[in-house]
Every structure is written in C-alpha cells, then in structure tokens.
Amino acid sequence: MNLGFFVTSWPGRIAALALAGVVAGGVIFVARAQQPAAKPELRTTAVTKGNVTQTVSVSGSVAAQGQAKLAFKTGGRISEIYVGVGQAVTAGQSLAKLDTADLETALATAQQNLANAQASYQKAVLAAQDTQRQLEETRRSTATDIANAQAALTKARTNYATAKANFTSLTNALGSDLSAYLSSMDPLRAQIAQVLADLPVTATSDVNSARNSLNSADGQLASVQGYAGSVLTSALNEYLGTRDQIVRITGDFDAAIAAGSDTSSVAASYQNAQLSFNLALSKLQAGMDSVTGAVSSAQTSVASAVASMNTQNSRSISAYDKARADLAMLQSTFATQSVSASAAKTKLTQASSSLSTIGDSVAGTLVNAITAVSSAQDRATTSIRQAESAVANIPFNLQTAQSSVDNANNTVTTARQNLDNAILTAPSAGIVAAVANQIGEFVAGGGNNNSVFITLTNTTSMVLHGTVGEADIAKLKIAQVANVTVDALTGQRMTGRVTSLDPVATISQGVPVYGIDVAIDIPSSSLKAGMSGTASVILASKQGVLTVPNTTIRTVNGQRGVQVLKDGEVVDTPVQFGIANDTVTEVVSGLAEGDVVVIPQARAGASAQPNRGPGGGPVFIGR
C-alpha cells in the first residue's frame, strides 16, 4: 500500500489522529502514575493550658440527718408550751417552760448566802493577800531582772568571742585567697595564647575580630599582674599589719576583763588601732577593685571573641571548632576566677563587720553587761528579804473561810442551772414531730426515754444519699469536697463533703454497690427531703496545666502518647499524663504549649466513645 496516499486520504487521517491520541494518553498516564499519592487531610489541635477537675458522680436523694428527742433536765410542772406539732422552729428557740417559783426562791437564798461568805473572807485575808501578792511579784520581777541581765551578758560574750574568731579566720585566709586569685592570671593568659594559636592564619573578618579581642584581654591581664605585684601587695601587707595590732590590743582587753581591772586605757588604744585598720582596708579594697575591674574588662573581651566566632557566617565552619571549644573553657576559667574574687571581697566585708562588733565590746558593751548582772543580784536580795519579813508578820487563817465561800458558790451555780433548765430550747432548726404532755402536767427530768417531751426533726443538716460502684469506691474518702445539684432546684448549686462510706457492698440487681452520704454545707431554703439530686465529688483539681483532648491519646505497644505534627510530618511522641476528666487529660511531660497534636480519624464500625483508662481516653494500636 502507498503510505503517502494512505495518510492523505480521510481514513488515513482518522487513523493517524487516533494513534496520536493513544500516545498522548499513555504519556499522561505514566506522568500521573509517577506523581506521589496525596496525603490524607489531618484533624489537629494545639496543646493548651487549662484547668482539669477529676470527679466521681453520685446520684441519689436528699434526706434529713436525724431526729432529736428533747426532755427537761430537771422535773417539774409544765407552765407554758410555745410550739405545736408540725411547726418549724429555729436553733435556740424556746419550746416549753416549767413553773419556776420555787427555783427562783432557791436561787435568791443561795446568792445571799454567797455574799455573806465572801464578806467574811475578805475581812480575814485582805491584808495578807496584798502582802503575799507583793512578795510573789517581787520574786518574779527580780528573777526576771537577773535572768535578763545574765542573758545580755551571755549574748555580749558570745558576740565578742564569735567576732574575734571570725575576724582572725577571715583576715588569715585573705592573704592566701589573694595569692591564689593573682596566680590564676598565668593560666588565663596561657589559655588565651592557646586560643590564638588555634585561630587560622588565613582568616575572615570574624576571626580577625576575635583575635583582636583576645589580644586586648591578654594585655589587660598583663597590666593586672604588673599592678598586683606592686600596689596591691603593699596594700595587703599594710592591712595585715594593722590586723595584728588589733589582735594584740584585744588580748590586753581580755586580760583586763579576767582580772577585773579598768579597761578605759585599752579602749582608747583600740580606737586608734581601728582607725589605722579602716584606712588600710580602704586602700586594699581600692586595689582589689582596680584588679577585678581590669579582669572583668578582659572577660568582656573574651565574650566578644566568642560572639565573633559564632556569627551566622562563622558558626558552620568546622575548622573553628577547636578554637570555639577552647574559648568555652576560657570563659569557664574566668567564671571560676570571678567567684574567687567575689569570695575575697566578701571576706573583707565580713571581717570589717566582725571588727565593728569587737569595737562595741571593747568600748563598754561587755563591761556594762558584767556590772548589770551584779547590780541586779544585789537589788533582788534586798527586795525579797523585805517582802518575806512583811508576810511572816501577818497572821491569817483562810481555810475555813475559803471553804464557806466555795460551798456557797457551788449552791448558787446549781440553783442557777436549775432555773436555766426550766426552759426547753431547740438545739437546732427543725420541725416539731411530737409533743408528749400538756400544760399543768408534771414531767420527769434526766433525759431518759420515759422523760421525752418533744421530738424534733432536724432540717438544717441535710444529706444526699446515693450509691457508687466498686470502680469508684476506692477513689472516695471521708471529707472530700463535692458540688451538689438537685433536679427540682434548677440553677442552684450547693457544696458538701463526704461524711459516710459503706465498708461493705450491697448487691443490687447482681451488681455490688456502696452507699455514700454527702452532707450539704448550707442547704437551700427550698430543699426538701426526698428530692433527687447529684453530687460531683472532687478527687483532684489542677489549674493552669497543659492539656490535650482525650481523643488524641494513643497506646502503641504499651506506650501511651500522642501523634505530633512537626514540619508537616506525623511523629509518635511518648507523653507522661496526669489527671483527667471526661474531655481532657493533664500533660505532665513530653509536650509543650502550642505543640500541634493529631486527632485520630474515627474508624468504620468503631465506637464513638473511646475506652478511657487512667488519665485519659487512649486509642489502642498494636495490641
């Protein structure tokens, strides 16, 4: 067949077009086959801070906490009844009254007898009472004066001894501390030389900048060594010389105190020595400030070198790693050296403070304290001797008179109690359930069952009684706080506490349940016994903690955690969880605020409610 003729004919053209379409479709198919599969769309949520409250819900009904059976404490004839059956009463309200004519007469007689006994007693004891009281007061006051003087002396001696020991210890250690501090300059300079040697010869601007900073630091340390060798050493020697003079004078003072001699001349010598010491201290502190200032400048220069070697341009150059490592060691050495300098300065300050305490003692504090003890003892001896002589000269006989007063007082107390007990009051708010007697009848006292006069139902103490299962009973404890709501009181919320937990389960419809009582703190005025309600007992509560939804928690091969979306990739992340409620779980560690976690897609046929374990609702995988 002629190919040219075939192509130019209509059948040939159609065949050519069809062939071209097949080739193009194949190319498109191959291109699409090579494209990566589209990632499924993920549901995510951020880790946020919030509050988590873990509770156990208890459903039940409201009941009154009990009844009170009331009776008069003493017997008598009923003269008044103020309430009736079904009447509501408040705490302290009067309910009934006995005839009080005989009781009032008995009280009046007892009170008159008590007044007579007290008058007789006062005549016998007035003078003796005042004198005895004066003796006791004298003994107490003089003992207190002596104790205070002795305590002041002990404190003065302790402060003086402590100050001397501290002053000697601190000033002795100062010389070695300064020598060690100045000796650290050579290692610092050696480390700087090592870093300079680490820097490459062919350098960038960052390396040149670091080199310049290190050379500057080395020059500053060299200057410190020169200054310390002359000025600082001289100041230290002068300081230690004046210290020795102080120590000698305090020794003279101690000898004078021990011998009971006059210390005024020693105090004058000490004052002059202290002035010399303070002048030497000022010179030494100025020298140390100059040295530490120069070292601080050198440390700043090293910090500049570190910054130069860690710029964006230099950070990635591995050839600088050794220099950077040596710089880090150099900075650590500077930090240690800085601590040593601070310790030396602190010792100077502490030594000066101790010297001030020594000066106060030498100037008169210790001598005055010794004199005060002696004076207090002399005054006490004289005062007590005079008071004891006065007491011995006053005859008295109080036993019979006191017994008469006590007996009369007991009679008054009994008569008053009998009169008070003639009125029966409500111990708490409630409803009168029964009244056993009428006006004019006699009732027995004593509070036994045969003498019950009024029965009162308590309505101020209400409880919500309910049951919980064996899974919740182990979580509950007496005195746990609860929020209480009652179905009939919409919008009203009350608080309460767990007051009772059954120790043994009751089988209800084949399931073991435990009874629980939640006492309501302040019942609503509309609350009635028998109303249905719910108590949410708070097991644990945390505020401002990291939380994730329960639906994001997974358990993979026994390890609990979540999937975190990082840089577009899903990463399985183990997490330590804390407490949980029905919606969220506390994150203890493993996540940070703002992390994006993946919410697992619901699987076909899976339950809409995940199984919840302790601390959240995980999705179980790989089990």
C-alpha positions as CSV (number, residue, x, y, z in Angstrom):
1,M,0.0,0.0,0.0
2,N,1.2,3.5,-0.8
3,L,1.8,5.1,2.7
4,G,1.7,8.7,1.4
5,F,-1.6,8.1,-0.2
6,F,-3.0,6.4,3.0
7,V,-2.0,9.4,5.1
8,T,-3.5,11.9,2.8
9,S,-6.8,10.1,2.5
10,W,-9.6,10.6,5.0
11,P,-9.4,7.1,6.6
12,G,-5.6,7.6,6.9
13,R,-6.0,10.9,8.6
14,I,-8.5,9.5,11.1
15,A,-6.2,6.6,11.9
16,A,-3.3,9.0,12.4
17,L,-5.3,11.1,14.8
18,A,-6.3,8.1,16.8
19,L,-2.7,6.9,17.1
20,A,-1.6,10.3,18.3
21,G,-4.3,10.3,20.9
22,V,-3.2,6.9,22.2
23,V,0.4,8.0,22.5
24,A,-0.6,11.3,24.3
25,G,-2.9,9.4,26.8
26,G,-0.1,7.0,27.6
27,V,2.3,9.8,28.3
28,I,-0.2,11.5,30.7
29,F,-1.0,8.1,32.4
30,V,2.7,7.5,33.0
31,A,3.2,11.0,34.3
32,R,0.3,10.7,36.8
33,A,1.4,7.3,37.9
34,Q,4.8,8.8,38.9
35,Q,3.3,11.6,41.0
36,P,3.3,10.9,44.8
37,A,0.0,10.0,46.4
38,A,-1.8,12.9,48.0
39,K,-1.5,12.9,51.8
40,P,-4.8,12.4,53.7
41,E,-6.2,15.5,55.4
42,L,-5.4,15.5,59.2
43,R,-7.5,16.8,62.0
44,T,-5.3,18.6,64.6
45,T,-5.5,20.6,67.8
46,A,-3.0,22.6,69.8
47,V,-1.7,21.7,73.3
48,T,-3.1,24.4,75.6
49,K,-3.2,25.4,79.2
50,G,-6.4,24.9,81.2
51,N,-8.0,23.5,84.3
52,V,-8.6,19.8,85.0
53,T,-11.0,18.6,87.7
54,Q,-11.5,14.9,88.2
55,T,-14.7,13.9,89.9
56,V,-16.9,10.9,90.8
57,S,-20.7,11.4,90.2
58,V,-23.1,10.2,92.8
59,S,-26.8,10.2,92.2
60,G,-29.3,9.8,95.0
61,S,-32.0,11.5,97.1
62,V,-32.0,14.2,99.8
63,A,-32.7,13.2,103.4
64,A,-32.7,14.8,106.9
65,Q,-29.8,13.8,109.1
66,G,-31.9,12.7,112.1
67,Q,-34.3,13.4,114.9
68,A,-33.7,14.9,118.4
69,K,-35.6,13.6,121.4
70,L,-35.8,16.5,123.9
71,A,-36.6,16.5,127.6
72,F,-36.2,18.8,130.6
73,K,-33.0,18.2,132.7
74,T,-35.0,18.6,135.9
75,G,-38.5,17.6,136.7
76,G,-41.4,19.9,137.4
77,R,-44.9,21.1,136.4
78,I,-45.3,22.4,132.8
79,S,-46.5,26.1,132.8
80,E,-46.1,27.0,129.1
81,I,-45.9,25.2,125.7
82,Y,-44.8,27.5,122.9
83,V,-45.0,25.2,119.8
84,G,-47.2,22.6,118.2
85,V,-46.8,19.5,116.1
86,G,-45.7,20.4,112.5
87,Q,-44.4,23.8,113.5
88,A,-40.9,24.9,112.2
89,V,-38.5,26.1,114.8
90,T,-35.0,27.7,114.7
91,A,-31.9,26.9,116.8
92,G,-32.2,28.3,120.3
93,Q,-36.0,28.9,120.1
94,S,-37.9,28.3,123.3
95,L,-40.2,25.3,123.1
96,A,-41.7,25.0,126.6
97,K,-41.3,26.2,130.3
98,L,-41.7,24.7,133.7
99,D,-43.1,26.6,136.8
100,T,-40.1,28.5,138.2
101,A,-41.5,30.0,141.5
102,D,-39.6,27.6,143.8
103,L,-36.5,27.6,141.7
104,E,-36.3,31.4,141.8
105,T,-36.6,31.4,145.6
106,A,-33.8,28.9,145.9
107,L,-31.5,30.9,143.7
108,A,-32.1,34.1,145.7
109,T,-31.4,32.4,149.0
110,A,-28.1,30.9,147.6
111,Q,-26.9,34.2,146.3
112,Q,-27.4,35.9,149.7
113,N,-25.5,33.2,151.4
114,L,-22.6,33.6,149.0
115,A,-22.5,37.3,149.6
116,N,-22.2,36.8,153.3
117,A,-19.4,34.2,153.0
118,Q,-17.4,36.5,150.6
119,A,-17.7,39.4,153.0
120,S,-16.3,37.4,155.9
121,Y,-13.5,36.0,153.8
122,Q,-12.4,39.5,152.6
123,K,-12.1,40.8,156.2
124,A,-9.8,38.0,157.1
125,V,-7.5,37.9,154.1
126,L,-7.3,41.4,152.7
127,A,-4.1,42.5,154.4
128,A,-2.4,39.1,154.0
129,Q,-3.5,38.8,150.4
130,D,-1.9,42.1,149.4
131,T,1.4,41.3,151.2
132,Q,1.6,37.8,149.7
133,R,1.0,39.1,146.3
134,Q,3.7,41.7,146.8
135,L,6.2,39.0,147.8
136,E,5.4,36.9,144.7
137,E,5.6,39.8,142.4
138,T,9.0,40.8,144.0
139,R,10.3,37.3,143.4
140,R,9.1,37.2,139.8
141,S,10.4,40.7,138.9
142,T,13.8,40.3,140.5
143,A,14.3,36.8,138.9
144,T,13.4,38.3,135.6
145,D,15.8,41.2,136.1
146,I,18.7,38.8,136.9
147,A,17.8,36.4,134.0
148,N,17.7,39.3,131.6
149,A,21.0,40.7,132.8
150,Q,22.6,37.2,132.6
151,A,21.2,36.7,129.1
152,A,22.5,40.0,128.0
153,L,26.0,39.2,129.4
154,T,26.0,35.8,127.7
155,K,25.0,37.3,124.4
156,A,27.7,40.0,124.7
157,R,30.4,37.5,125.5
158,T,29.2,35.2,122.7
159,N,29.1,38.0,120.2
160,Y,32.6,39.2,121.2
161,A,34.1,35.7,121.1
162,T,32.4,35.0,117.7
163,A,33.5,38.3,116.3
164,K,37.2,37.7,117.4
165,A,37.2,34.2,115.9
166,N,35.7,35.3,112.6
167,F,38.0,38.4,112.4
168,T,41.1,36.2,112.8
169,S,39.9,33.5,110.5
170,L,38.8,35.8,107.7
171,T,41.9,38.0,107.8
172,N,44.3,35.0,107.9
173,A,42.6,33.5,104.8
174,L,42.6,36.7,102.9
175,G,46.3,36.6,102.0
176,S,46.2,33.1,100.6
177,D,43.0,33.9,98.7
178,L,44.5,36.9,97.0
179,S,47.7,35.0,96.1
180,A,45.6,32.2,94.6
181,Y,43.5,34.8,92.7
182,L,46.5,36.6,91.3
183,S,48.2,33.3,90.4
184,S,45.2,32.5,88.2
185,M,46.3,35.2,85.8
186,D,49.0,33.0,84.3
187,P,46.6,30.1,83.4
188,L,44.2,32.6,81.9
189,R,46.9,34.1,79.7
190,A,48.1,30.6,78.7
191,Q,44.5,29.7,77.6
192,I,44.3,32.9,75.6
193,A,47.6,32.0,73.9
194,Q,46.2,28.6,73.1
195,V,43.0,30.1,71.5
196,L,45.2,32.5,69.5
197,A,47.2,29.5,68.2
198,D,44.0,27.7,67.2
199,L,42.9,30.6,65.0
200,P,43.8,30.0,61.3
201,V,46.4,32.3,59.7
202,T,44.2,33.0,56.7
203,A,41.2,34.5,58.5
204,T,37.9,36.1,57.9
205,S,36.8,39.3,59.4
206,D,35.2,37.4,62.3
207,V,38.5,35.6,63.1
208,N,40.4,38.9,63.0
209,S,37.8,40.5,65.3
210,A,38.1,37.5,67.7
211,R,42.0,37.8,67.6
212,N,41.9,41.5,68.3
213,S,39.5,40.9,71.3
214,L,41.8,38.1,72.7
215,N,44.9,40.3,72.3
216,S,43.1,43.0,74.2
217,A,42.2,40.6,77.0
218,D,45.8,39.4,77.3
219,G,47.0,42.9,77.5
220,Q,44.6,43.7,80.3
221,L,45.7,40.6,82.3
222,A,49.3,41.6,81.9
223,S,48.5,45.0,83.3
224,V,46.8,43.3,86.2
225,Q,49.9,41.3,87.0
226,G,52.1,44.4,87.0
227,Y,49.7,46.3,89.2
228,A,49.3,43.5,91.7
229,G,53.0,43.0,92.1
230,S,53.4,46.5,93.5
231,V,50.4,48.4,94.6
232,L,48.1,45.5,95.7
233,T,50.9,43.6,97.6
234,S,51.8,46.8,99.5
235,A,48.2,47.4,100.5
236,L,47.8,43.8,101.7
237,N,50.9,44.0,103.9
238,E,49.6,47.2,105.5
239,Y,46.2,45.7,106.1
240,L,47.7,42.6,107.8
241,G,50.0,44.8,109.9
242,T,47.0,46.8,111.3
243,R,45.2,43.5,111.8
244,D,48.0,42.2,114.1
245,Q,47.8,45.4,116.1
246,I,44.0,44.9,116.7
247,V,44.7,41.3,117.8
248,R,47.3,42.4,120.4
249,I,45.0,45.1,121.9
250,T,42.1,42.7,122.2
251,G,44.4,40.3,124.1
252,D,45.2,43.1,126.5
253,F,41.4,43.8,126.9
254,D,40.7,40.1,127.7
255,A,43.4,40.1,130.4
256,A,41.9,43.2,132.0
257,I,38.4,41.7,132.0
258,A,39.6,38.5,133.5
259,A,41.4,40.4,136.3
260,G,38.5,42.8,136.9
261,S,40.7,45.8,136.1
262,D,39.9,49.1,134.5
263,T,39.6,48.9,130.7
264,S,39.4,52.6,129.7
265,S,43.0,52.9,128.6
266,V,42.7,49.7,126.5
267,A,39.6,51.1,124.8
268,A,41.4,54.3,123.8
269,S,44.3,52.3,122.3
270,Y,41.8,50.1,120.4
271,Q,40.0,53.1,118.9
272,N,43.3,54.4,117.4
273,A,44.2,51.0,116.1
274,Q,40.7,50.7,114.5
275,L,41.2,54.0,112.6
276,S,44.5,52.7,111.2
277,F,42.9,49.4,110.2
278,N,40.0,51.1,108.4
279,L,42.4,53.2,106.4
280,A,44.4,50.1,105.3
281,L,41.1,48.4,104.5
282,S,40.1,51.3,102.2
283,K,43.5,51.0,100.3
284,L,43.2,47.3,99.9
285,Q,39.6,47.5,98.7
286,A,40.6,50.1,96.1
287,G,43.4,48.0,94.9
288,M,41.2,44.9,94.6
289,D,38.5,47.0,92.7
290,S,41.1,48.1,90.2
291,V,42.3,44.5,89.6
292,T,38.8,43.0,89.4
293,G,37.7,45.8,87.1
294,A,40.6,45.1,84.7
295,V,39.9,41.3,84.8
296,S,36.2,42.0,84.1
297,S,37.2,44.0,81.1
298,A,39.3,41.1,79.9
299,Q,36.4,38.8,80.4
300,T,34.2,41.1,78.3
301,S,36.8,41.0,75.5
302,V,36.8,37.2,75.6
303,A,33.0,37.3,75.4
304,S,33.3,39.5,72.3
305,A,35.7,36.9,70.8
306,V,33.1,34.2,71.5
307,A,30.4,36.2,69.7
308,S,32.7,36.8,66.7
309,M,33.4,33.0,66.4
310,N,29.7,32.2,66.5
311,T,28.2,34.6,63.9
312,Q,26.0,33.3,61.2
313,N,28.9,33.3,58.8
314,S,31.4,31.5,61.1
315,R,29.1,29.2,63.0
316,S,29.1,26.5,60.3
317,I,32.9,26.4,59.7
318,S,34.2,23.3,61.4
319,A,37.8,24.5,61.2
320,Y,36.9,26.9,64.0
321,D,35.5,24.2,66.3
322,K,38.7,23.7,68.4
323,A,39.0,27.5,68.9
324,R,35.4,27.7,69.9
325,A,35.9,24.8,72.4
326,D,39.0,26.4,73.9
327,L,37.1,29.7,74.2
328,A,34.3,27.9,76.1
329,M,37.0,26.6,78.6
330,L,38.5,30.0,78.9
331,Q,35.1,31.5,79.8
332,S,34.6,28.8,82.4
333,T,38.0,29.7,83.9
334,F,37.1,33.3,84.0
335,A,33.8,32.4,85.8
336,T,35.7,30.4,88.4
337,Q,38.2,33.3,88.9
338,S,35.3,35.7,89.3
339,V,33.9,33.6,92.1
340,S,37.2,33.7,93.8
341,A,37.4,37.5,93.6
342,S,33.9,37.8,95.0
343,A,34.8,35.5,97.9
344,A,37.8,37.6,98.8
345,K,35.8,40.8,98.7
346,T,33.1,39.2,100.9
347,K,35.7,38.2,103.5
348,L,36.9,41.8,103.6
349,T,33.3,43.0,104.3
350,Q,32.7,40.2,106.9
351,A,36.0,41.0,108.7
352,S,35.0,44.7,108.9
353,S,31.6,43.7,110.3
354,S,33.3,41.5,112.9
355,L,35.7,44.3,113.8
356,S,32.7,46.6,114.5
357,T,31.3,44.1,117.0
358,I,34.7,43.8,118.7
359,G,34.9,47.6,118.9
360,D,31.5,47.8,120.6
361,S,32.6,45.2,123.2
362,V,35.8,46.9,124.0
363,A,34.2,50.4,124.1
364,G,31.9,49.3,127.0
365,T,29.3,46.8,126.0
366,L,30.9,43.8,127.7
367,V,31.9,45.7,130.9
368,N,28.4,47.2,131.2
369,A,26.8,43.8,130.9
370,I,29.0,42.4,133.7
371,T,28.2,45.3,136.0
372,A,24.4,45.0,135.2
373,V,24.4,41.3,136.5
374,S,26.0,42.2,139.8
375,S,23.6,45.1,140.4
376,A,20.5,43.0,139.6
377,Q,21.6,40.4,142.1
378,D,22.1,42.9,144.9
379,R,18.7,44.5,144.3
380,A,17.0,41.1,144.3
381,T,18.5,40.1,147.6
382,T,17.4,43.3,149.4
383,S,13.8,43.4,148.0
384,I,13.0,39.7,148.7
385,R,14.3,39.9,152.3
386,Q,12.0,42.9,153.0
387,A,8.9,41.2,151.4
388,E,9.4,37.9,153.2
389,S,9.6,39.8,156.6
390,A,6.3,41.5,155.9
391,V,4.5,38.2,155.1
392,A,5.8,36.5,158.2
393,N,4.3,39.2,160.5
394,I,0.7,38.9,159.2
395,P,-1.3,36.0,160.8
396,F,-4.1,34.6,158.9
397,N,-6.3,31.5,158.7
398,L,-8.1,31.2,155.4
399,Q,-9.1,27.5,155.2
400,T,-12.4,27.7,156.9
401,A,-13.4,31.0,155.3
402,Q,-12.5,29.7,151.8
403,S,-14.4,26.5,152.3
404,S,-17.5,28.5,153.2
405,V,-17.2,30.6,150.0
406,D,-16.7,27.6,147.8
407,N,-19.7,25.8,149.2
408,A,-21.9,28.9,148.8
409,N,-20.7,29.4,145.3
410,N,-21.5,25.8,144.3
411,T,-25.0,26.2,145.7
412,V,-25.6,29.3,143.6
413,T,-24.3,27.5,140.5
414,T,-26.7,24.6,141.0
415,A,-29.7,26.9,141.6
416,R,-28.9,29.0,138.5
417,Q,-28.6,25.9,136.3
418,N,-31.9,24.5,137.6
419,L,-33.6,27.8,136.8
420,D,-32.0,27.9,133.3
421,N,-33.0,24.3,132.6
422,A,-36.7,25.2,133.3
423,I,-36.9,26.5,129.7
424,L,-36.5,23.8,127.0
425,T,-34.9,25.2,123.8
426,A,-34.3,23.7,120.3
427,P,-30.7,22.6,119.8
428,S,-31.1,23.2,116.0
429,A,-33.6,24.2,113.4
430,G,-36.2,21.6,112.6
431,I,-39.9,20.6,112.6
432,V,-41.8,19.6,115.7
433,A,-42.8,15.9,115.2
434,A,-44.4,15.1,118.6
435,V,-45.4,16.8,122.0
436,A,-45.9,14.2,124.8
437,N,-47.5,16.3,127.6
438,Q,-49.9,19.2,128.2
439,I,-49.8,22.3,130.4
440,G,-50.2,21.5,134.1
441,E,-48.8,18.0,133.9
442,F,-45.7,17.0,135.8
443,V,-42.7,15.7,133.8
444,A,-39.7,13.8,135.0
445,G,-36.2,15.0,134.3
446,G,-33.0,13.3,133.4
447,G,-33.2,12.8,129.6
448,N,-34.2,9.1,129.6
449,N,-36.7,7.7,127.1
450,N,-39.5,7.9,129.6
451,S,-39.0,11.6,130.0
452,V,-39.0,12.6,126.3
453,F,-41.3,15.6,126.0
454,I,-40.8,16.9,122.4
455,T,-39.4,15.1,119.3
456,L,-37.7,17.4,116.8
457,T,-36.9,16.5,113.2
458,N,-33.6,18.2,112.1
459,T,-33.9,20.2,108.8
460,T,-30.7,22.2,108.9
461,S,-28.5,19.2,108.4
462,M,-29.4,17.5,105.0
463,V,-27.5,14.8,103.2
464,L,-27.6,13.4,99.7
465,H,-27.6,9.6,100.0
466,G,-26.6,7.6,96.9
467,T,-24.5,4.7,95.7
468,V,-21.4,4.1,93.7
469,G,-19.9,1.1,92.0
470,E,-16.8,-0.8,93.1
471,A,-14.7,1.0,90.5
472,D,-15.3,4.4,92.2
473,I,-15.4,3.5,95.9
474,A,-11.6,3.1,96.2
475,K,-11.2,6.7,94.9
476,L,-13.5,8.2,97.6
477,K,-12.5,9.4,101.1
478,I,-14.2,10.9,104.1
479,A,-14.2,14.8,104.0
480,Q,-13.8,15.1,100.2
481,V,-15.5,18.2,98.8
482,A,-18.4,17.9,96.4
483,N,-20.7,20.1,94.3
484,V,-24.4,19.2,94.8
485,T,-27.2,19.9,92.4
486,V,-30.9,19.0,92.9
487,D,-33.2,18.2,90.0
488,A,-36.1,20.3,91.3
489,L,-33.9,23.3,92.1
490,T,-32.8,24.4,88.7
491,G,-29.8,26.7,88.6
492,Q,-29.0,26.3,92.3
493,R,-25.6,24.7,93.3
494,M,-24.7,23.7,96.8
495,T,-21.5,22.4,98.3
496,G,-20.9,19.5,100.6
497,R,-18.5,16.9,102.0
498,V,-18.4,13.1,102.1
499,T,-19.4,12.1,105.6
500,S,-20.1,8.3,105.2
501,L,-18.9,5.4,103.0
502,D,-20.3,1.9,103.4
503,P,-17.4,-0.5,104.3
504,V,-19.3,-3.5,102.7
505,A,-21.0,-3.6,99.3
506,T,-24.7,-4.3,98.8
507,I,-25.8,-6.4,95.9
508,S,-28.3,-4.5,93.7
509,Q,-29.6,-6.4,90.6
510,G,-26.5,-8.6,90.7
511,V,-24.1,-5.7,90.9
512,P,-22.1,-4.7,94.1
513,V,-22.7,-1.1,95.1
514,Y,-21.6,1.0,98.1
515,G,-23.7,3.6,99.9
516,I,-22.3,7.1,100.3
517,D,-23.6,10.2,102.2
518,V,-22.7,13.7,101.2
519,A,-23.6,16.3,103.9
520,I,-24.7,19.6,102.4
521,D,-22.9,22.6,103.9
522,I,-25.7,25.2,103.6
523,P,-28.9,23.7,102.4
524,S,-31.2,25.9,100.2
525,S,-34.3,27.1,101.9
526,S,-36.3,25.4,99.1
527,L,-34.6,22.0,99.7
528,K,-36.9,19.2,100.8
529,A,-36.3,15.7,102.0
530,G,-36.9,13.2,99.2
531,M,-35.7,15.4,96.3
532,S,-33.5,13.7,93.7
533,G,-30.0,15.1,93.1
534,T,-26.4,14.5,92.1
535,A,-23.1,15.1,93.9
536,S,-19.9,15.5,92.0
537,V,-17.2,14.5,94.4
538,I,-13.9,16.2,93.6
539,L,-11.0,13.8,93.5
540,A,-8.3,16.1,92.2
541,S,-8.1,19.6,90.6
542,K,-5.3,21.4,88.9
543,Q,-5.3,24.9,87.3
544,G,-3.2,26.3,84.5
545,V,-1.7,22.9,83.4
546,L,-1.0,21.7,79.8
547,T,-3.9,19.6,78.5
548,V,-4.8,17.6,75.4
549,P,-8.2,16.2,74.3
550,N,-8.8,12.6,75.4
551,T,-9.4,11.6,71.8
552,T,-5.8,12.4,70.9
553,I,-4.2,9.9,73.3
554,R,-2.9,6.6,71.8
555,T,-1.4,3.5,73.3
556,V,1.1,1.9,71.0
557,N,2.6,-1.4,72.2
558,G,2.0,-0.4,75.8
559,Q,3.5,3.1,75.5
560,R,1.0,6.0,75.9
561,G,1.4,9.1,73.9
562,V,0.1,11.2,71.0
563,Q,1.0,12.0,67.4
564,V,2.6,15.4,67.0
565,L,2.6,17.2,63.7
566,K,6.2,18.5,63.1
567,D,7.3,20.1,59.8
568,G,4.4,18.5,58.0
569,E,5.2,15.0,59.4
570,V,3.3,13.0,62.0
571,V,5.6,11.9,64.8
572,D,4.6,9.4,67.5
573,T,5.6,11.0,70.8
574,P,5.5,9.3,74.2
575,V,3.9,11.5,76.9
576,Q,3.5,11.3,80.7
577,F,-0.1,12.1,81.6
578,G,-1.6,13.2,84.9
579,I,-5.3,13.6,86.0
580,A,-8.1,13.6,83.5
581,N,-11.8,14.3,83.2
582,D,-14.3,13.3,80.6
583,T,-12.9,15.6,77.9
584,V,-9.2,16.5,78.6
585,T,-6.1,15.0,80.2
586,E,-3.3,16.8,82.0
587,V,0.2,16.6,80.3
588,V,3.0,16.2,82.9
589,S,5.9,16.0,80.4
590,G,6.6,15.2,76.8
591,L,4.8,18.2,75.2
592,A,5.0,22.0,75.2
593,E,2.3,24.6,75.0
594,G,1.4,25.2,71.3
595,D,2.5,21.8,70.0
596,V,0.1,20.5,67.3
597,V,-1.3,17.0,68.0
598,V,-3.3,14.8,65.6
599,I,-6.8,13.8,66.3
600,P,-7.2,10.2,65.1
601,Q,-9.8,9.6,62.4
602,A,-12.8,7.5,63.5
603,R,-12.6,4.0,62.0
604,A,-15.5,2.5,60.3
605,G,-17.6,0.5,62.7
606,A,-15.7,1.8,65.7
607,S,-17.5,3.0,68.8
608,A,-17.9,6.8,69.0
609,Q,-16.7,6.7,72.7
610,P,-13.1,5.6,73.2
611,N,-12.1,3.3,76.1
612,R,-10.9,5.5,78.9
613,G,-8.1,4.4,81.1
614,P,-6.5,6.3,83.9
615,G,-5.5,9.8,82.9
616,G,-7.4,10.0,79.6
617,G,-9.1,8.2,76.7
618,P,-6.4,6.4,74.5
619,V,-6.8,4.8,71.1
620,F,-5.3,1.3,71.4
621,I,-3.0,0.3,68.5
622,G,-0.7,-2.8,68.0
623,R,-2.4,-5.0,70.6
